[in-house]
Structure formats: C-alpha cells, structure tokens
Amino acid sequence: MRSYETMYILKPELSEEAVGELVDKFKNLVENHGGEVTKLEKWGKRRLAYEIAHRREGFYVVMQFKAAPEVAQELDRVFRITEDVLRHIIVKMAA
C-alpha cells in the first residue's frame, strides 16, 4: 500500500450535516476498498486564493490515507463527479 494525501474544497453554502456526510462518504470509500485513513482534518471555511465557480470561500478538508493505487484512482473519479466538490488534489507521499 502507498501513502497518499488529498485536499478537497467543498461548496461553502453546505450545511454542517452535508459536509459531514461528504467527508464520511470519501473516508468510507477508502476504507471499503481496503485502504486505511490515517489522518483526517476539517480546516473549515477559508477564503479561496481566486474565485472558483463564482465563489470566494470554500470548506477545506485534508485526509491522509494508505491504499492501493486503484483506490486513489477511484477516489479521484468520485471527486470529479461529486457536484459539491469545487477542487481536489491527491498526492502520493514519499515513503
């Protein structure tokens, strides 16, 4: 298994409950495919460096996990099709 870190930005107008559901969805996706979430941080609403989809703020979440490369690809696919995700990035961490 490889170590990864992902940061994703959710729409700022989401309720706390909706944010929690999305965070759990992404966490469970990793765990259900045999991965392990080692760290999960909700940074909260922050101002964006530049406007994205007519929004100046976003809800930031950082997650570190260990998983096979296929899991990271599936997570990337799900980020892309989830409308409430403004931006995301998945980075393979040094061993």
N, C-alpha and C positions, 0 to 999 in steps of 0.2 A: 504494500500500500504506500501511496505517496502522500505527502503533506501539502495541503492547499490552504490558501486564504482567499476569501471572497468578501467584497464590499458591494453592497447594493443600496440604492436610494429609492425609497418608496414615495408615492404621492403624499404631500403634506396634509391634505384635507381628510385623509383616512382617520377613522376613529381608533382609539387605543385597542379596542377589541379586534378590529380589522387588521391592524398592524400585527397584533399577537398571533392571529390566525395565519397570516402570511409567513411570519417568522417560523412558526411551528411547521407549516407546510414544507418549507425549504429544509428545515432541520430533519424532519421525518423522511423526506426524500433521500437524504444522505444515509440516514440510519437504516431505512428499509432496503437499501441496496447494498448493505454490508459495510458501510462506512462508519466512522466514529467522529462525532463533533467534539472537539477538544476545548473550544472556547467560543463563546457567543456574547457579543456586546451590542446593546442597543444604545447608540450615541444620541438618539433623539433628533428633533428638528434642528437643522442648521441651514444657514444661508448658502446657496449654491455660488460657485465661482462665476458662473454665467447662466443665463436663462435657458431652461430646458422645457420645451412644450408649454411656454408662457407661464412658467412657474419660477419663483425666485428662491424658494425653500424646498427642502426635501427631508425625509426621515431616513437617517443613516443607520445601517446595521453592518457589523463586521462579524464574520464567522470563520473560524479555523477548523479544518477537518482533515481526517486521514481517510483515503478511499482509493479505489482503483481509478485509472484514467477514464473509464467508461462512465463512472458516476459523475465526474466533473463535467463530462460532455452532456449528460442528461440534465444536470443542474443548469448548465448554460442554456440548453434548449427550453427548459421550463421558464427561466428568467425572460427569455425572448418573447414567449407567448403570453406572459402574465401582464395584463394591461396596467396594473398598479405599480410596476417597476419602471422607474424613469431611466436609470442607468445601472450597470453592473460590471464587475470585473472579477475574474477568477485567476489567481496567480499561483503557480507551483512554487512552493517554498524550498529553499536549499535544505539538503538532508542533514 
